[in-house]
């Protein structure tokens, strides 16, 4: 059933979009604190591995936000579950970095432009986003 465009529906759209953008910016800021280098600087210099790592996390978080919006009871509920998505992405990165690859400094490999590591982290972030999203639909 299609709703008509009203002041209320436009307001709801803008509120959800604004909170989604806020969560994305917050997530990217938190993700930046998980590295010791400037992702923006390295991306400007052409480091594709860093770009893959960063935007994989953004896509994973976007998947979570999409699912949260579809199933939340209100905007505060959606915001809280968005924060859970951010935290889960960070924890998953730490598990991969320190638990699954203890003898490899993934951050250093990405900083050095290792595309295989960058793509692996890109993929892991999307998989984590899908798992979190699926978990939110219980």
C-alpha positions in Angstrom: 0.0 0.0 0.0 1.5 3.3 -1.0 1.3 6.3 1.3 0.6 9.7 0.1 3.3 12.3 0.6 2.4 14.4 3.6 4.2 16.7 5.9 4.4 13.8 8.4 5.8 11.3 5.9 8.4 13.8 4.6 9.3 14.6 8.2 9.7 10.9 9.0 11.9 10.4 5.9 14.1 13.3 6.8 14.4 12.2 10.4 15.4 8.6 9.4 17.7 9.8 6.6 19.4 12.3 9.0 19.9 9.7 11.7 21.3 7.3 9.1 23.8 9.9 7.9 24.7 10.6 11.5 25.3 6.9 12.2 27.4 6.6 9.0 29.5 9.6 9.9 29.8 8.3 13.5 30.8 4.9 12.2 33.4 6.2 9.9 34.8 8.3 12.7 35.0 5.3 15.0 36.5 3.2 12.3 39.2 5.8 11.7 40.2 5.5 15.4 40.9 1.7 14.8 43.9 2.7 12.6 47.1 4.6 13.4 47.2 6.3 10.0 45.1 8.9 8.2 42.8 6.9 5.9 41.7 10.1 4.0 45.3 11.0 3.4 46.3 7.6 2.1 43.1 7.4 -0.1 44.0 10.8 -1.6 47.5 9.4 -2.4 45.8 6.5 -4.2 46.0 3.7 -1.7 43.3 1.3 -2.9 43.8 -1.1 -0.1 42.9 1.5 2.5 39.9 2.6 0.4 38.6 -1.0 0.2 39.0 -1.4 4.0 37.2 1.8 4.8 34.3 1.6 2.3 33.8 -2.1 3.1 33.1 -1.0 6.7 30.8 1.7 5.4 28.9 -0.8 3.2 28.6 -3.3 6.0 27.2 -0.5 8.3 24.9 0.6 5.5 23.4 -2.9 5.4 22.9 -2.8 9.1 21.2 0.6 9.0 18.9 -0.6 6.2 17.8 -3.6 8.2 17.4 -1.5 11.4 15.2 1.0 9.6 13.0 -1.9 8.3 12.4 -3.4 11.7 12.7 -0.7 14.4 9.8 0.4 16.4 10.9 4.0 16.5 13.9 6.2 15.7 15.6 5.8 19.1 15.4 2.0 18.7 16.9 2.3 15.2 19.7 4.6 16.5 20.6 2.2 19.3 20.8 -0.8 16.9 22.9 1.3 14.5 25.3 1.8 17.4 25.3 -1.9 17.9 26.2 -2.3 14.2 29.2 0.1 14.6 30.5 -1.7 17.7 30.1 -5.1 16.0 32.1 -4.0 13.0 34.9 -2.7 15.2 34.9 -5.9 17.3 35.0 -8.1 14.2 38.0 -6.1 12.9 39.8 -6.7 16.2 39.0 -10.4 16.1 40.4 -10.7 12.6 43.4 -8.5 13.3 44.5 -10.0 16.7 42.7 -13.3 16.9 42.8 -14.8 13.4 46.0 -13.2 12.1 48.1 -12.7 15.2 51.4 -12.8 13.3 50.3 -10.3 10.6 49.8 -6.6 11.2 46.8 -6.1 8.9 46.7 -2.3 9.4 50.3 -2.1 8.3 49.7 -4.3 5.3 46.8 -2.1 4.2 48.8 1.1 4.9 51.5 -0.4 2.6 48.9 -0.9 -0.1 48.5 -4.7 0.1 45.4 -5.2 -2.1 44.8 -8.7 -1.0 44.5 -7.7 2.7 42.4 -4.6 1.8 40.0 -6.7 -0.2 39.8 -9.3 2.5 39.0 -6.7 5.1 36.4 -5.1 2.6 34.8 -8.5 2.3 34.8 -9.3 6.0 33.2 -6.0 6.8 30.3 -6.8 4.3 29.9 -10.3 5.7 29.8 -8.9 9.3 27.2 -6.3 8.1 25.1 -9.1 6.6 25.4 -11.3 9.7 24.4 -8.4 12.0 21.5 -7.5 9.7 20.3 -11.1 9.6 20.6 -11.3 13.4 18.4 -8.2 13.7 15.5 -9.9 11.8 15.1 -12.7 14.4 
